[in-house]
Amino acid sequence: MLVPLRCILETTEKYNYAVGAFNVNAVCQAEAAIKIHEIFHAPAVIQGADLANGFMGGRTDFMNASLEDKRKGAENIASAVRKIAESSSVPVALHLDHGRDFDSVKAAIDAGYTSVMIDGSSLPLDDNIELTREVVKYAHARGVTVEGELGVLAGVEDHVFSLSSTYTKPLDALRFFKETRVDALAISYGTMHGANKGKNAVLRKEIAIAVKELLRHEGINGFLVSHGSSTVPKYIVDEINDLGGKLENSYGISLEQLKEVSRMGIAKINVDTDIRLAVTRNVRLLFSNIPSLRNDEHLKGVWELMEANPSAFDPRVYLAAVMDTVMYNFIPSESVQLFVNAVKDGVMEGIGRLLVEFRQIGMARFVEARTFDEMKEFYKEEEK
């Protein structure tokens, strides 16, 4: 069933664990992501980034995606997730990651996303609050969950880029929750976007603890989110390089730290890079095991893009050669089915290991699902 994200977040608060939130860029990836959650009886948070919507709208140069591209892509992924969720045995939330502006967020909500993030972290605090408040007003009137961001994470993810971090100030976070009425807040506390988070990245868990304690003191039922939290498994990086890739200085956040903060107020942990790496390794392995696919009429373009970009691990680099498969799950041949299977297996590997580590197994039954109409009434009561 498709549910507002807040329903899932409330369970993390009650049972003191964190839910993984996983980014997808193709219909088959969404299918695999939900499937592995069903296998482990875990509530699912599927994320489509703002520019991923542009890609799903057919814009292979997604960094230049227009609002119309994003709207089309949001409808594609939301339609696919809705169909899967209708018959799923676990609750599924579809969340917009790093919404760039009000119009992009509105397009996602109108397409059927059940949760959205508006990223105003690059703005002055007052402007960030104003933008987030505007999104909250539109989303809550439709029963949709909203996540904001405060503080700046270093690293690169789509249009999000910063050389250095600006840590979230706990008192600013309290003010942000009070003035925006946002459901969740992504904080900057030592995580980084991308595959190079530093060899010894350290999370400042005291920031998460302080924010959560302030919220409790004020009686605010808000949730904290950890962005840039991929673990970047060394074994996958090594395998990619053994298969012709050229990844250097690839380090993630340690699982031990993520598991620790999941018990200290972090309710949602965003993961993208781990999935990208597992998928890329699998696709390289497929071409290595079956060299004839390099000249296959449907997959030749995929291989050529991979060969031309050995340091790239974002599947969108080579998925651009099979956009009908990406957007509509079109499978014209047995070779493309092999390719899709490799992609799906990578998604399930990247997610499955973390569902275990985050103690998410078996938690689906504890989620108290509410309809969007019920959430509308909930937010009306909260405003009083």
C-alpha positions as CSV (number, residue, x, y, z in Angstrom):
1,M,0.0,0.0,0.0
2,L,1.2,3.5,-0.8
3,V,1.4,5.6,2.4
4,P,2.5,9.1,3.5
5,L,6.1,8.9,4.8
6,R,5.1,10.2,8.2
7,C,3.4,6.9,8.9
8,I,6.7,5.1,8.5
9,L,8.7,7.7,10.4
10,E,6.3,7.4,13.4
11,T,7.2,3.7,13.7
12,T,10.9,4.5,13.9
13,E,10.2,6.8,16.8
14,K,8.2,4.3,18.6
15,Y,10.6,1.4,18.2
16,N,13.9,3.3,18.2
17,Y,15.3,2.4,14.8
18,A,16.0,4.1,11.5
19,V,14.5,3.4,8.1
20,G,16.7,3.3,5.0
21,A,15.6,5.5,2.2
22,F,16.8,4.4,-1.2
23,N,17.1,6.3,-4.5
24,V,16.0,4.8,-7.8
25,N,16.4,6.0,-11.4
26,A,14.4,3.4,-13.4
27,V,11.1,1.5,-13.2
28,C,13.0,-1.8,-12.8
29,Q,15.0,-0.4,-9.9
30,A,11.8,0.6,-8.1
31,E,10.4,-2.9,-8.6
32,A,13.6,-4.4,-7.2
33,A,13.7,-2.0,-4.3
34,I,10.1,-2.8,-3.2
35,K,10.7,-6.5,-3.7
36,I,13.6,-6.7,-1.3
37,H,11.6,-4.9,1.3
38,E,8.8,-7.4,0.9
39,I,11.3,-10.3,1.3
40,F,12.4,-8.8,4.6
41,H,8.9,-7.6,5.6
42,A,10.3,-4.0,6.0
43,P,8.5,-0.7,5.3
44,A,9.8,0.8,2.1
45,V,10.9,4.4,1.4
46,I,11.6,4.7,-2.3
47,Q,13.2,8.0,-3.4
48,G,13.3,9.8,-6.7
49,A,15.7,12.8,-6.8
50,D,14.5,16.0,-8.4
51,L,16.8,15.5,-11.4
52,A,16.1,11.8,-11.5
53,N,12.6,12.8,-12.3
54,G,14.1,14.7,-15.3
55,F,15.9,11.6,-16.3
56,M,12.8,9.5,-16.0
57,G,11.1,12.1,-18.2
58,G,13.5,11.2,-21.0
59,R,16.1,13.9,-20.5
60,T,19.4,12.0,-20.7
61,D,21.3,15.3,-19.9
62,F,19.3,15.4,-16.7
63,M,21.4,18.2,-15.2
64,N,19.5,20.5,-17.7
65,A,16.1,19.0,-17.1
66,S,13.2,21.4,-17.5
67,L,10.1,21.5,-15.2
68,E,8.2,19.7,-17.9
69,D,10.8,16.9,-18.0
70,K,10.5,16.6,-14.2
71,R,6.7,16.6,-14.3
72,K,6.7,13.8,-17.0
73,G,9.3,11.8,-15.1
74,A,7.5,12.2,-11.8
75,E,4.3,10.8,-13.4
76,N,6.3,7.9,-14.8
77,I,7.9,6.8,-11.6
78,A,4.8,7.5,-9.4
79,S,2.6,5.5,-11.7
80,A,5.0,2.6,-11.6
81,V,5.4,2.7,-7.8
82,R,1.6,3.0,-7.3
83,K,0.9,-0.1,-9.3
84,I,3.5,-2.1,-7.4
85,A,2.4,-0.7,-4.0
86,E,-1.2,-1.6,-4.6
87,S,-0.5,-5.3,-4.4
88,S,2.5,-5.0,-2.0
89,S,2.6,-6.7,1.3
90,V,4.5,-3.8,2.9
91,P,3.7,0.0,3.2
92,V,5.5,2.0,0.6
93,A,6.3,5.7,0.6
94,L,7.5,7.5,-2.5
95,H,9.7,10.5,-1.5
96,L,11.1,13.3,-3.6
97,D,14.8,13.8,-2.8
98,H,16.3,17.3,-3.0
99,G,13.4,19.2,-4.5
100,R,15.0,22.3,-6.0
101,D,12.1,24.8,-5.8
102,F,8.4,25.0,-5.2
103,D,7.4,24.2,-8.7
104,S,9.5,21.0,-8.8
105,V,8.0,19.9,-5.5
106,K,4.5,20.7,-6.7
107,A,5.0,18.6,-9.8
108,A,6.0,15.6,-7.7
109,I,3.0,16.0,-5.4
110,D,0.6,16.4,-8.2
111,A,2.1,13.3,-9.9
112,G,1.5,11.1,-6.8
113,Y,4.6,11.4,-4.5
114,T,3.6,10.8,-0.9
115,S,6.4,12.8,0.5
116,V,8.7,15.6,-0.7
117,M,11.9,17.2,0.4
118,I,12.4,20.9,-0.3
119,D,16.1,21.8,-0.2
120,G,16.6,25.4,0.8
121,S,19.8,24.7,2.7
122,S,21.8,27.0,0.4
123,L,19.6,30.0,1.3
124,P,19.8,32.3,4.3
125,L,17.9,30.8,7.2
126,D,14.9,33.2,6.9
127,D,14.6,32.5,3.2
128,N,14.9,28.7,3.8
129,I,12.1,28.9,6.4
130,E,9.9,30.9,4.1
131,L,10.3,28.5,1.1
132,T,9.8,25.4,3.3
133,R,6.7,26.9,4.9
134,E,5.2,27.5,1.5
135,V,5.8,23.9,0.5
136,V,4.4,22.6,3.8
137,K,1.2,24.6,3.3
138,Y,0.7,23.0,-0.1
139,A,1.7,19.5,0.8
140,H,-0.1,19.2,4.1
141,A,-3.3,20.3,2.6
142,R,-3.0,17.1,0.5
143,G,-1.8,14.8,3.3
144,V,1.7,14.7,2.0
145,T,4.8,14.6,4.3
146,V,7.5,17.3,4.0
147,E,11.2,17.2,4.7
148,G,13.4,20.2,4.9
149,E,17.2,20.7,5.2
150,L,19.3,22.9,7.4
151,G,23.1,23.1,7.2
152,V,25.2,22.3,4.1
153,L,26.7,18.9,3.3
154,A,29.9,18.7,1.4
155,G,30.2,16.5,-1.7
156,V,28.3,16.1,-5.0
157,E,24.9,14.7,-5.8
158,D,23.1,15.9,-8.9
159,H,22.8,19.7,-8.6
160,V,23.8,19.7,-4.9
161,F,27.4,20.6,-4.6
162,S,29.6,22.0,-1.8
163,L,33.3,21.9,-1.1
164,S,32.8,22.0,2.7
165,S,30.1,21.4,5.3
166,T,28.2,23.9,7.5
167,Y,27.0,22.0,10.5
168,T,23.4,22.4,11.6
169,K,22.9,24.5,14.7
170,P,20.5,22.9,17.1
171,L,18.7,26.1,18.1
172,D,18.2,27.0,14.4
173,A,16.8,23.5,13.9
174,L,14.3,24.1,16.7
175,R,13.2,27.4,15.2
176,F,13.0,25.7,11.8
177,F,10.5,23.1,13.0
178,K,8.5,25.7,14.9
179,E,8.1,28.2,12.1
180,T,7.7,25.8,9.1
181,R,5.7,22.9,10.7
182,V,7.8,20.6,8.7
183,D,7.6,16.8,9.4
184,A,11.3,16.0,9.1
185,L,14.6,17.8,8.8
186,A,17.8,16.7,7.1
187,I,20.7,17.9,9.3
188,S,24.4,18.4,8.5
189,Y,26.4,16.5,11.1
190,G,29.4,15.0,9.2
191,T,27.9,13.0,6.3
192,M,28.8,13.8,2.7
193,H,27.2,13.3,-0.7
194,G,29.0,11.1,-3.2
195,A,31.4,8.2,-3.1
196,N,34.3,10.0,-1.4
197,K,33.2,11.0,2.1
198,G,36.8,10.8,3.4
199,K,38.6,7.8,4.7
200,N,37.8,8.5,8.4
201,A,34.5,10.4,8.2
202,V,33.2,11.1,11.7
203,L,29.6,11.8,12.5
204,R,29.0,14.5,15.1
205,K,26.2,12.6,16.9
206,E,25.9,15.3,19.6
207,I,24.2,17.5,17.0
208,A,21.5,14.9,16.4
209,I,21.1,14.3,20.1
210,A,20.9,18.0,20.9
211,V,18.2,18.7,18.2
212,K,16.1,15.7,19.3
213,E,16.2,16.7,22.9
214,L,15.2,20.3,22.1
215,L,12.2,18.9,20.1
216,R,11.2,16.7,22.9
217,H,11.4,19.5,25.4
218,E,9.2,21.6,23.3
219,G,6.7,18.8,22.6
220,I,7.4,18.8,18.8
221,N,7.0,15.4,17.1
222,G,9.6,16.0,14.4
223,F,12.0,13.5,12.7
224,L,15.7,13.8,11.8
225,V,17.2,12.6,8.5
226,S,20.7,11.6,7.6
227,H,21.6,12.5,4.0
228,G,24.8,11.4,2.2
229,S,24.9,8.2,4.3
230,S,26.1,5.5,1.8
231,T,28.6,3.1,3.2
232,V,30.5,2.7,-0.2
233,P,31.4,-1.1,0.3
234,K,35.1,-1.6,-0.5
235,Y,34.5,-5.1,-2.0
236,I,32.2,-3.6,-4.6
237,V,34.6,-0.8,-5.4
238,D,37.4,-3.3,-5.8
239,E,35.3,-5.5,-8.1
240,I,34.4,-2.6,-10.3
241,N,38.0,-1.7,-10.7
242,D,38.9,-5.3,-11.4
243,L,36.3,-5.2,-14.2
244,G,37.8,-2.1,-15.9
245,G,36.4,0.7,-13.8
246,K,38.6,3.4,-12.4
247,L,37.3,4.5,-9.0
248,E,39.7,6.2,-6.7
249,N,39.5,7.6,-3.1
250,S,36.1,5.9,-2.6
251,Y,35.1,5.9,1.1
252,G,31.7,5.9,2.9
253,I,30.2,6.3,6.3
254,S,30.9,3.4,8.6
255,L,28.0,1.1,9.4
256,E,28.9,1.3,13.1
257,Q,28.3,5.0,13.1
258,L,25.1,4.8,11.2
259,K,23.7,2.1,13.5
260,E,24.7,4.2,16.5
261,V,22.9,7.4,15.4
262,S,19.8,5.3,14.4
263,R,19.4,5.0,18.2
264,M,20.0,8.7,18.9
265,G,17.2,10.4,17.0
266,I,18.0,9.8,13.3
267,A,14.8,8.3,11.8
268,K,15.7,8.1,8.1
269,I,19.0,7.3,6.5
270,N,19.4,8.2,2.8
271,V,21.4,5.8,0.6
272,D,22.1,6.3,-3.1
273,T,25.8,5.6,-3.9
274,D,25.7,2.0,-2.5
275,I,23.0,1.1,-5.0
276,R,24.8,2.8,-7.9
277,L,28.0,0.9,-7.1
278,A,26.3,-2.5,-6.9
279,V,24.3,-1.9,-10.1
280,T,27.5,-0.8,-12.0
281,R,29.5,-3.8,-10.7
282,N,26.7,-6.1,-11.9
283,V,26.5,-4.6,-15.4
284,R,30.3,-4.7,-15.8
285,L,30.2,-8.3,-14.7
286,L,27.5,-9.2,-17.2
287,F,29.5,-7.8,-20.1
288,S,32.6,-9.6,-18.8
289,N,30.8,-13.0,-18.5
290,I,29.0,-12.7,-21.8
291,P,31.3,-10.6,-24.1
292,S,28.9,-11.0,-27.1
293,L,26.5,-8.6,-25.4
294,R,29.0,-5.8,-26.1
295,N,27.9,-6.0,-29.8
296,D,24.2,-6.7,-29.0
297,E,21.9,-4.5,-31.0
298,H,20.1,-3.3,-27.8
299,L,23.1,-3.2,-25.4
300,K,26.0,-2.0,-27.5
301,G,25.3,1.6,-26.6
302,V,25.4,0.7,-22.9
303,W,28.8,-1.0,-23.2
304,E,30.2,2.0,-25.2
305,L,29.1,4.5,-22.6
306,M,30.6,2.4,-19.8
307,E,33.9,2.0,-21.7
308,A,34.0,5.8,-22.4
309,N,33.4,6.6,-18.7
310,P,35.5,4.2,-16.6
311,S,35.3,6.4,-13.5
312,A,31.6,6.8,-13.6
313,F,29.4,4.8,-11.3
314,D,26.1,6.6,-11.7
315,P,24.0,4.1,-13.8
316,R,22.3,7.0,-15.6
317,V,25.6,7.5,-17.5
318,Y,25.0,4.2,-19.4
319,L,21.2,3.7,-18.8
320,A,20.9,6.7,-21.3
321,A,21.3,4.1,-24.1
322,V,18.2,2.2,-23.1
323,M,15.7,4.9,-22.2
324,D,12.6,3.0,-23.1
325,T,13.6,0.3,-20.7
326,V,14.4,2.9,-18.0
327,M,11.1,4.8,-18.4
328,Y,8.6,2.1,-19.3
329,N,10.3,-1.2,-18.4
330,F,10.3,-2.1,-22.1
331,I,12.2,-5.4,-22.6
332,P,12.6,-6.1,-26.4
333,S,14.9,-9.0,-26.2
334,E,16.4,-11.7,-24.0
335,S,19.6,-9.7,-23.8
336,V,17.8,-6.7,-22.3
337,Q,16.1,-9.0,-19.8
338,L,19.6,-10.2,-18.7
339,F,20.6,-6.6,-18.3
340,V,17.5,-5.7,-16.3
341,N,18.0,-8.7,-14.1
342,A,21.6,-7.6,-13.4
343,V,20.4,-4.1,-12.5
344,K,17.6,-5.4,-10.2
345,D,20.0,-7.8,-8.5
346,G,22.4,-4.9,-7.8
347,V,19.6,-2.8,-6.3
348,M,18.5,-5.7,-4.0
349,E,22.1,-6.3,-2.9
350,G,22.7,-2.7,-2.1
351,I,19.5,-2.4,-0.1
352,G,19.2,-5.8,1.5
353,R,22.3,-5.7,3.5
354,L,21.3,-2.3,5.0
355,L,17.8,-3.4,5.9
356,V,19.5,-6.0,8.1
357,E,22.0,-3.5,9.6
358,F,19.3,-0.9,10.2
359,R,17.1,-3.4,12.1
360,Q,14.3,-2.8,9.7
361,I,13.5,-6.5,9.1
362,G,9.9,-7.4,10.2
363,M,8.9,-3.8,11.0
364,A,6.3,-3.4,8.3
365,R,3.6,-4.9,10.5
366,F,4.1,-2.1,13.1
367,V,3.3,0.8,10.6
368,E,-0.1,2.3,11.3
369,A,-1.0,3.3,7.8
370,R,-3.3,6.4,7.4
371,T,-5.0,7.6,4.3
372,F,-4.2,11.0,2.8
373,D,-7.6,12.3,3.9
374,E,-6.7,11.2,7.5
375,M,-3.4,13.0,7.2
376,K,-5.1,16.1,6.0
377,E,-7.2,16.1,9.2
378,F,-4.1,15.3,11.3
379,Y,-2.4,18.4,10.0
380,K,-5.4,20.6,10.5
381,E,-5.5,19.6,14.1
382,E,-1.7,20.3,14.4
383,E,-2.3,23.8,13.2
384,K,-4.7,24.6,16.0
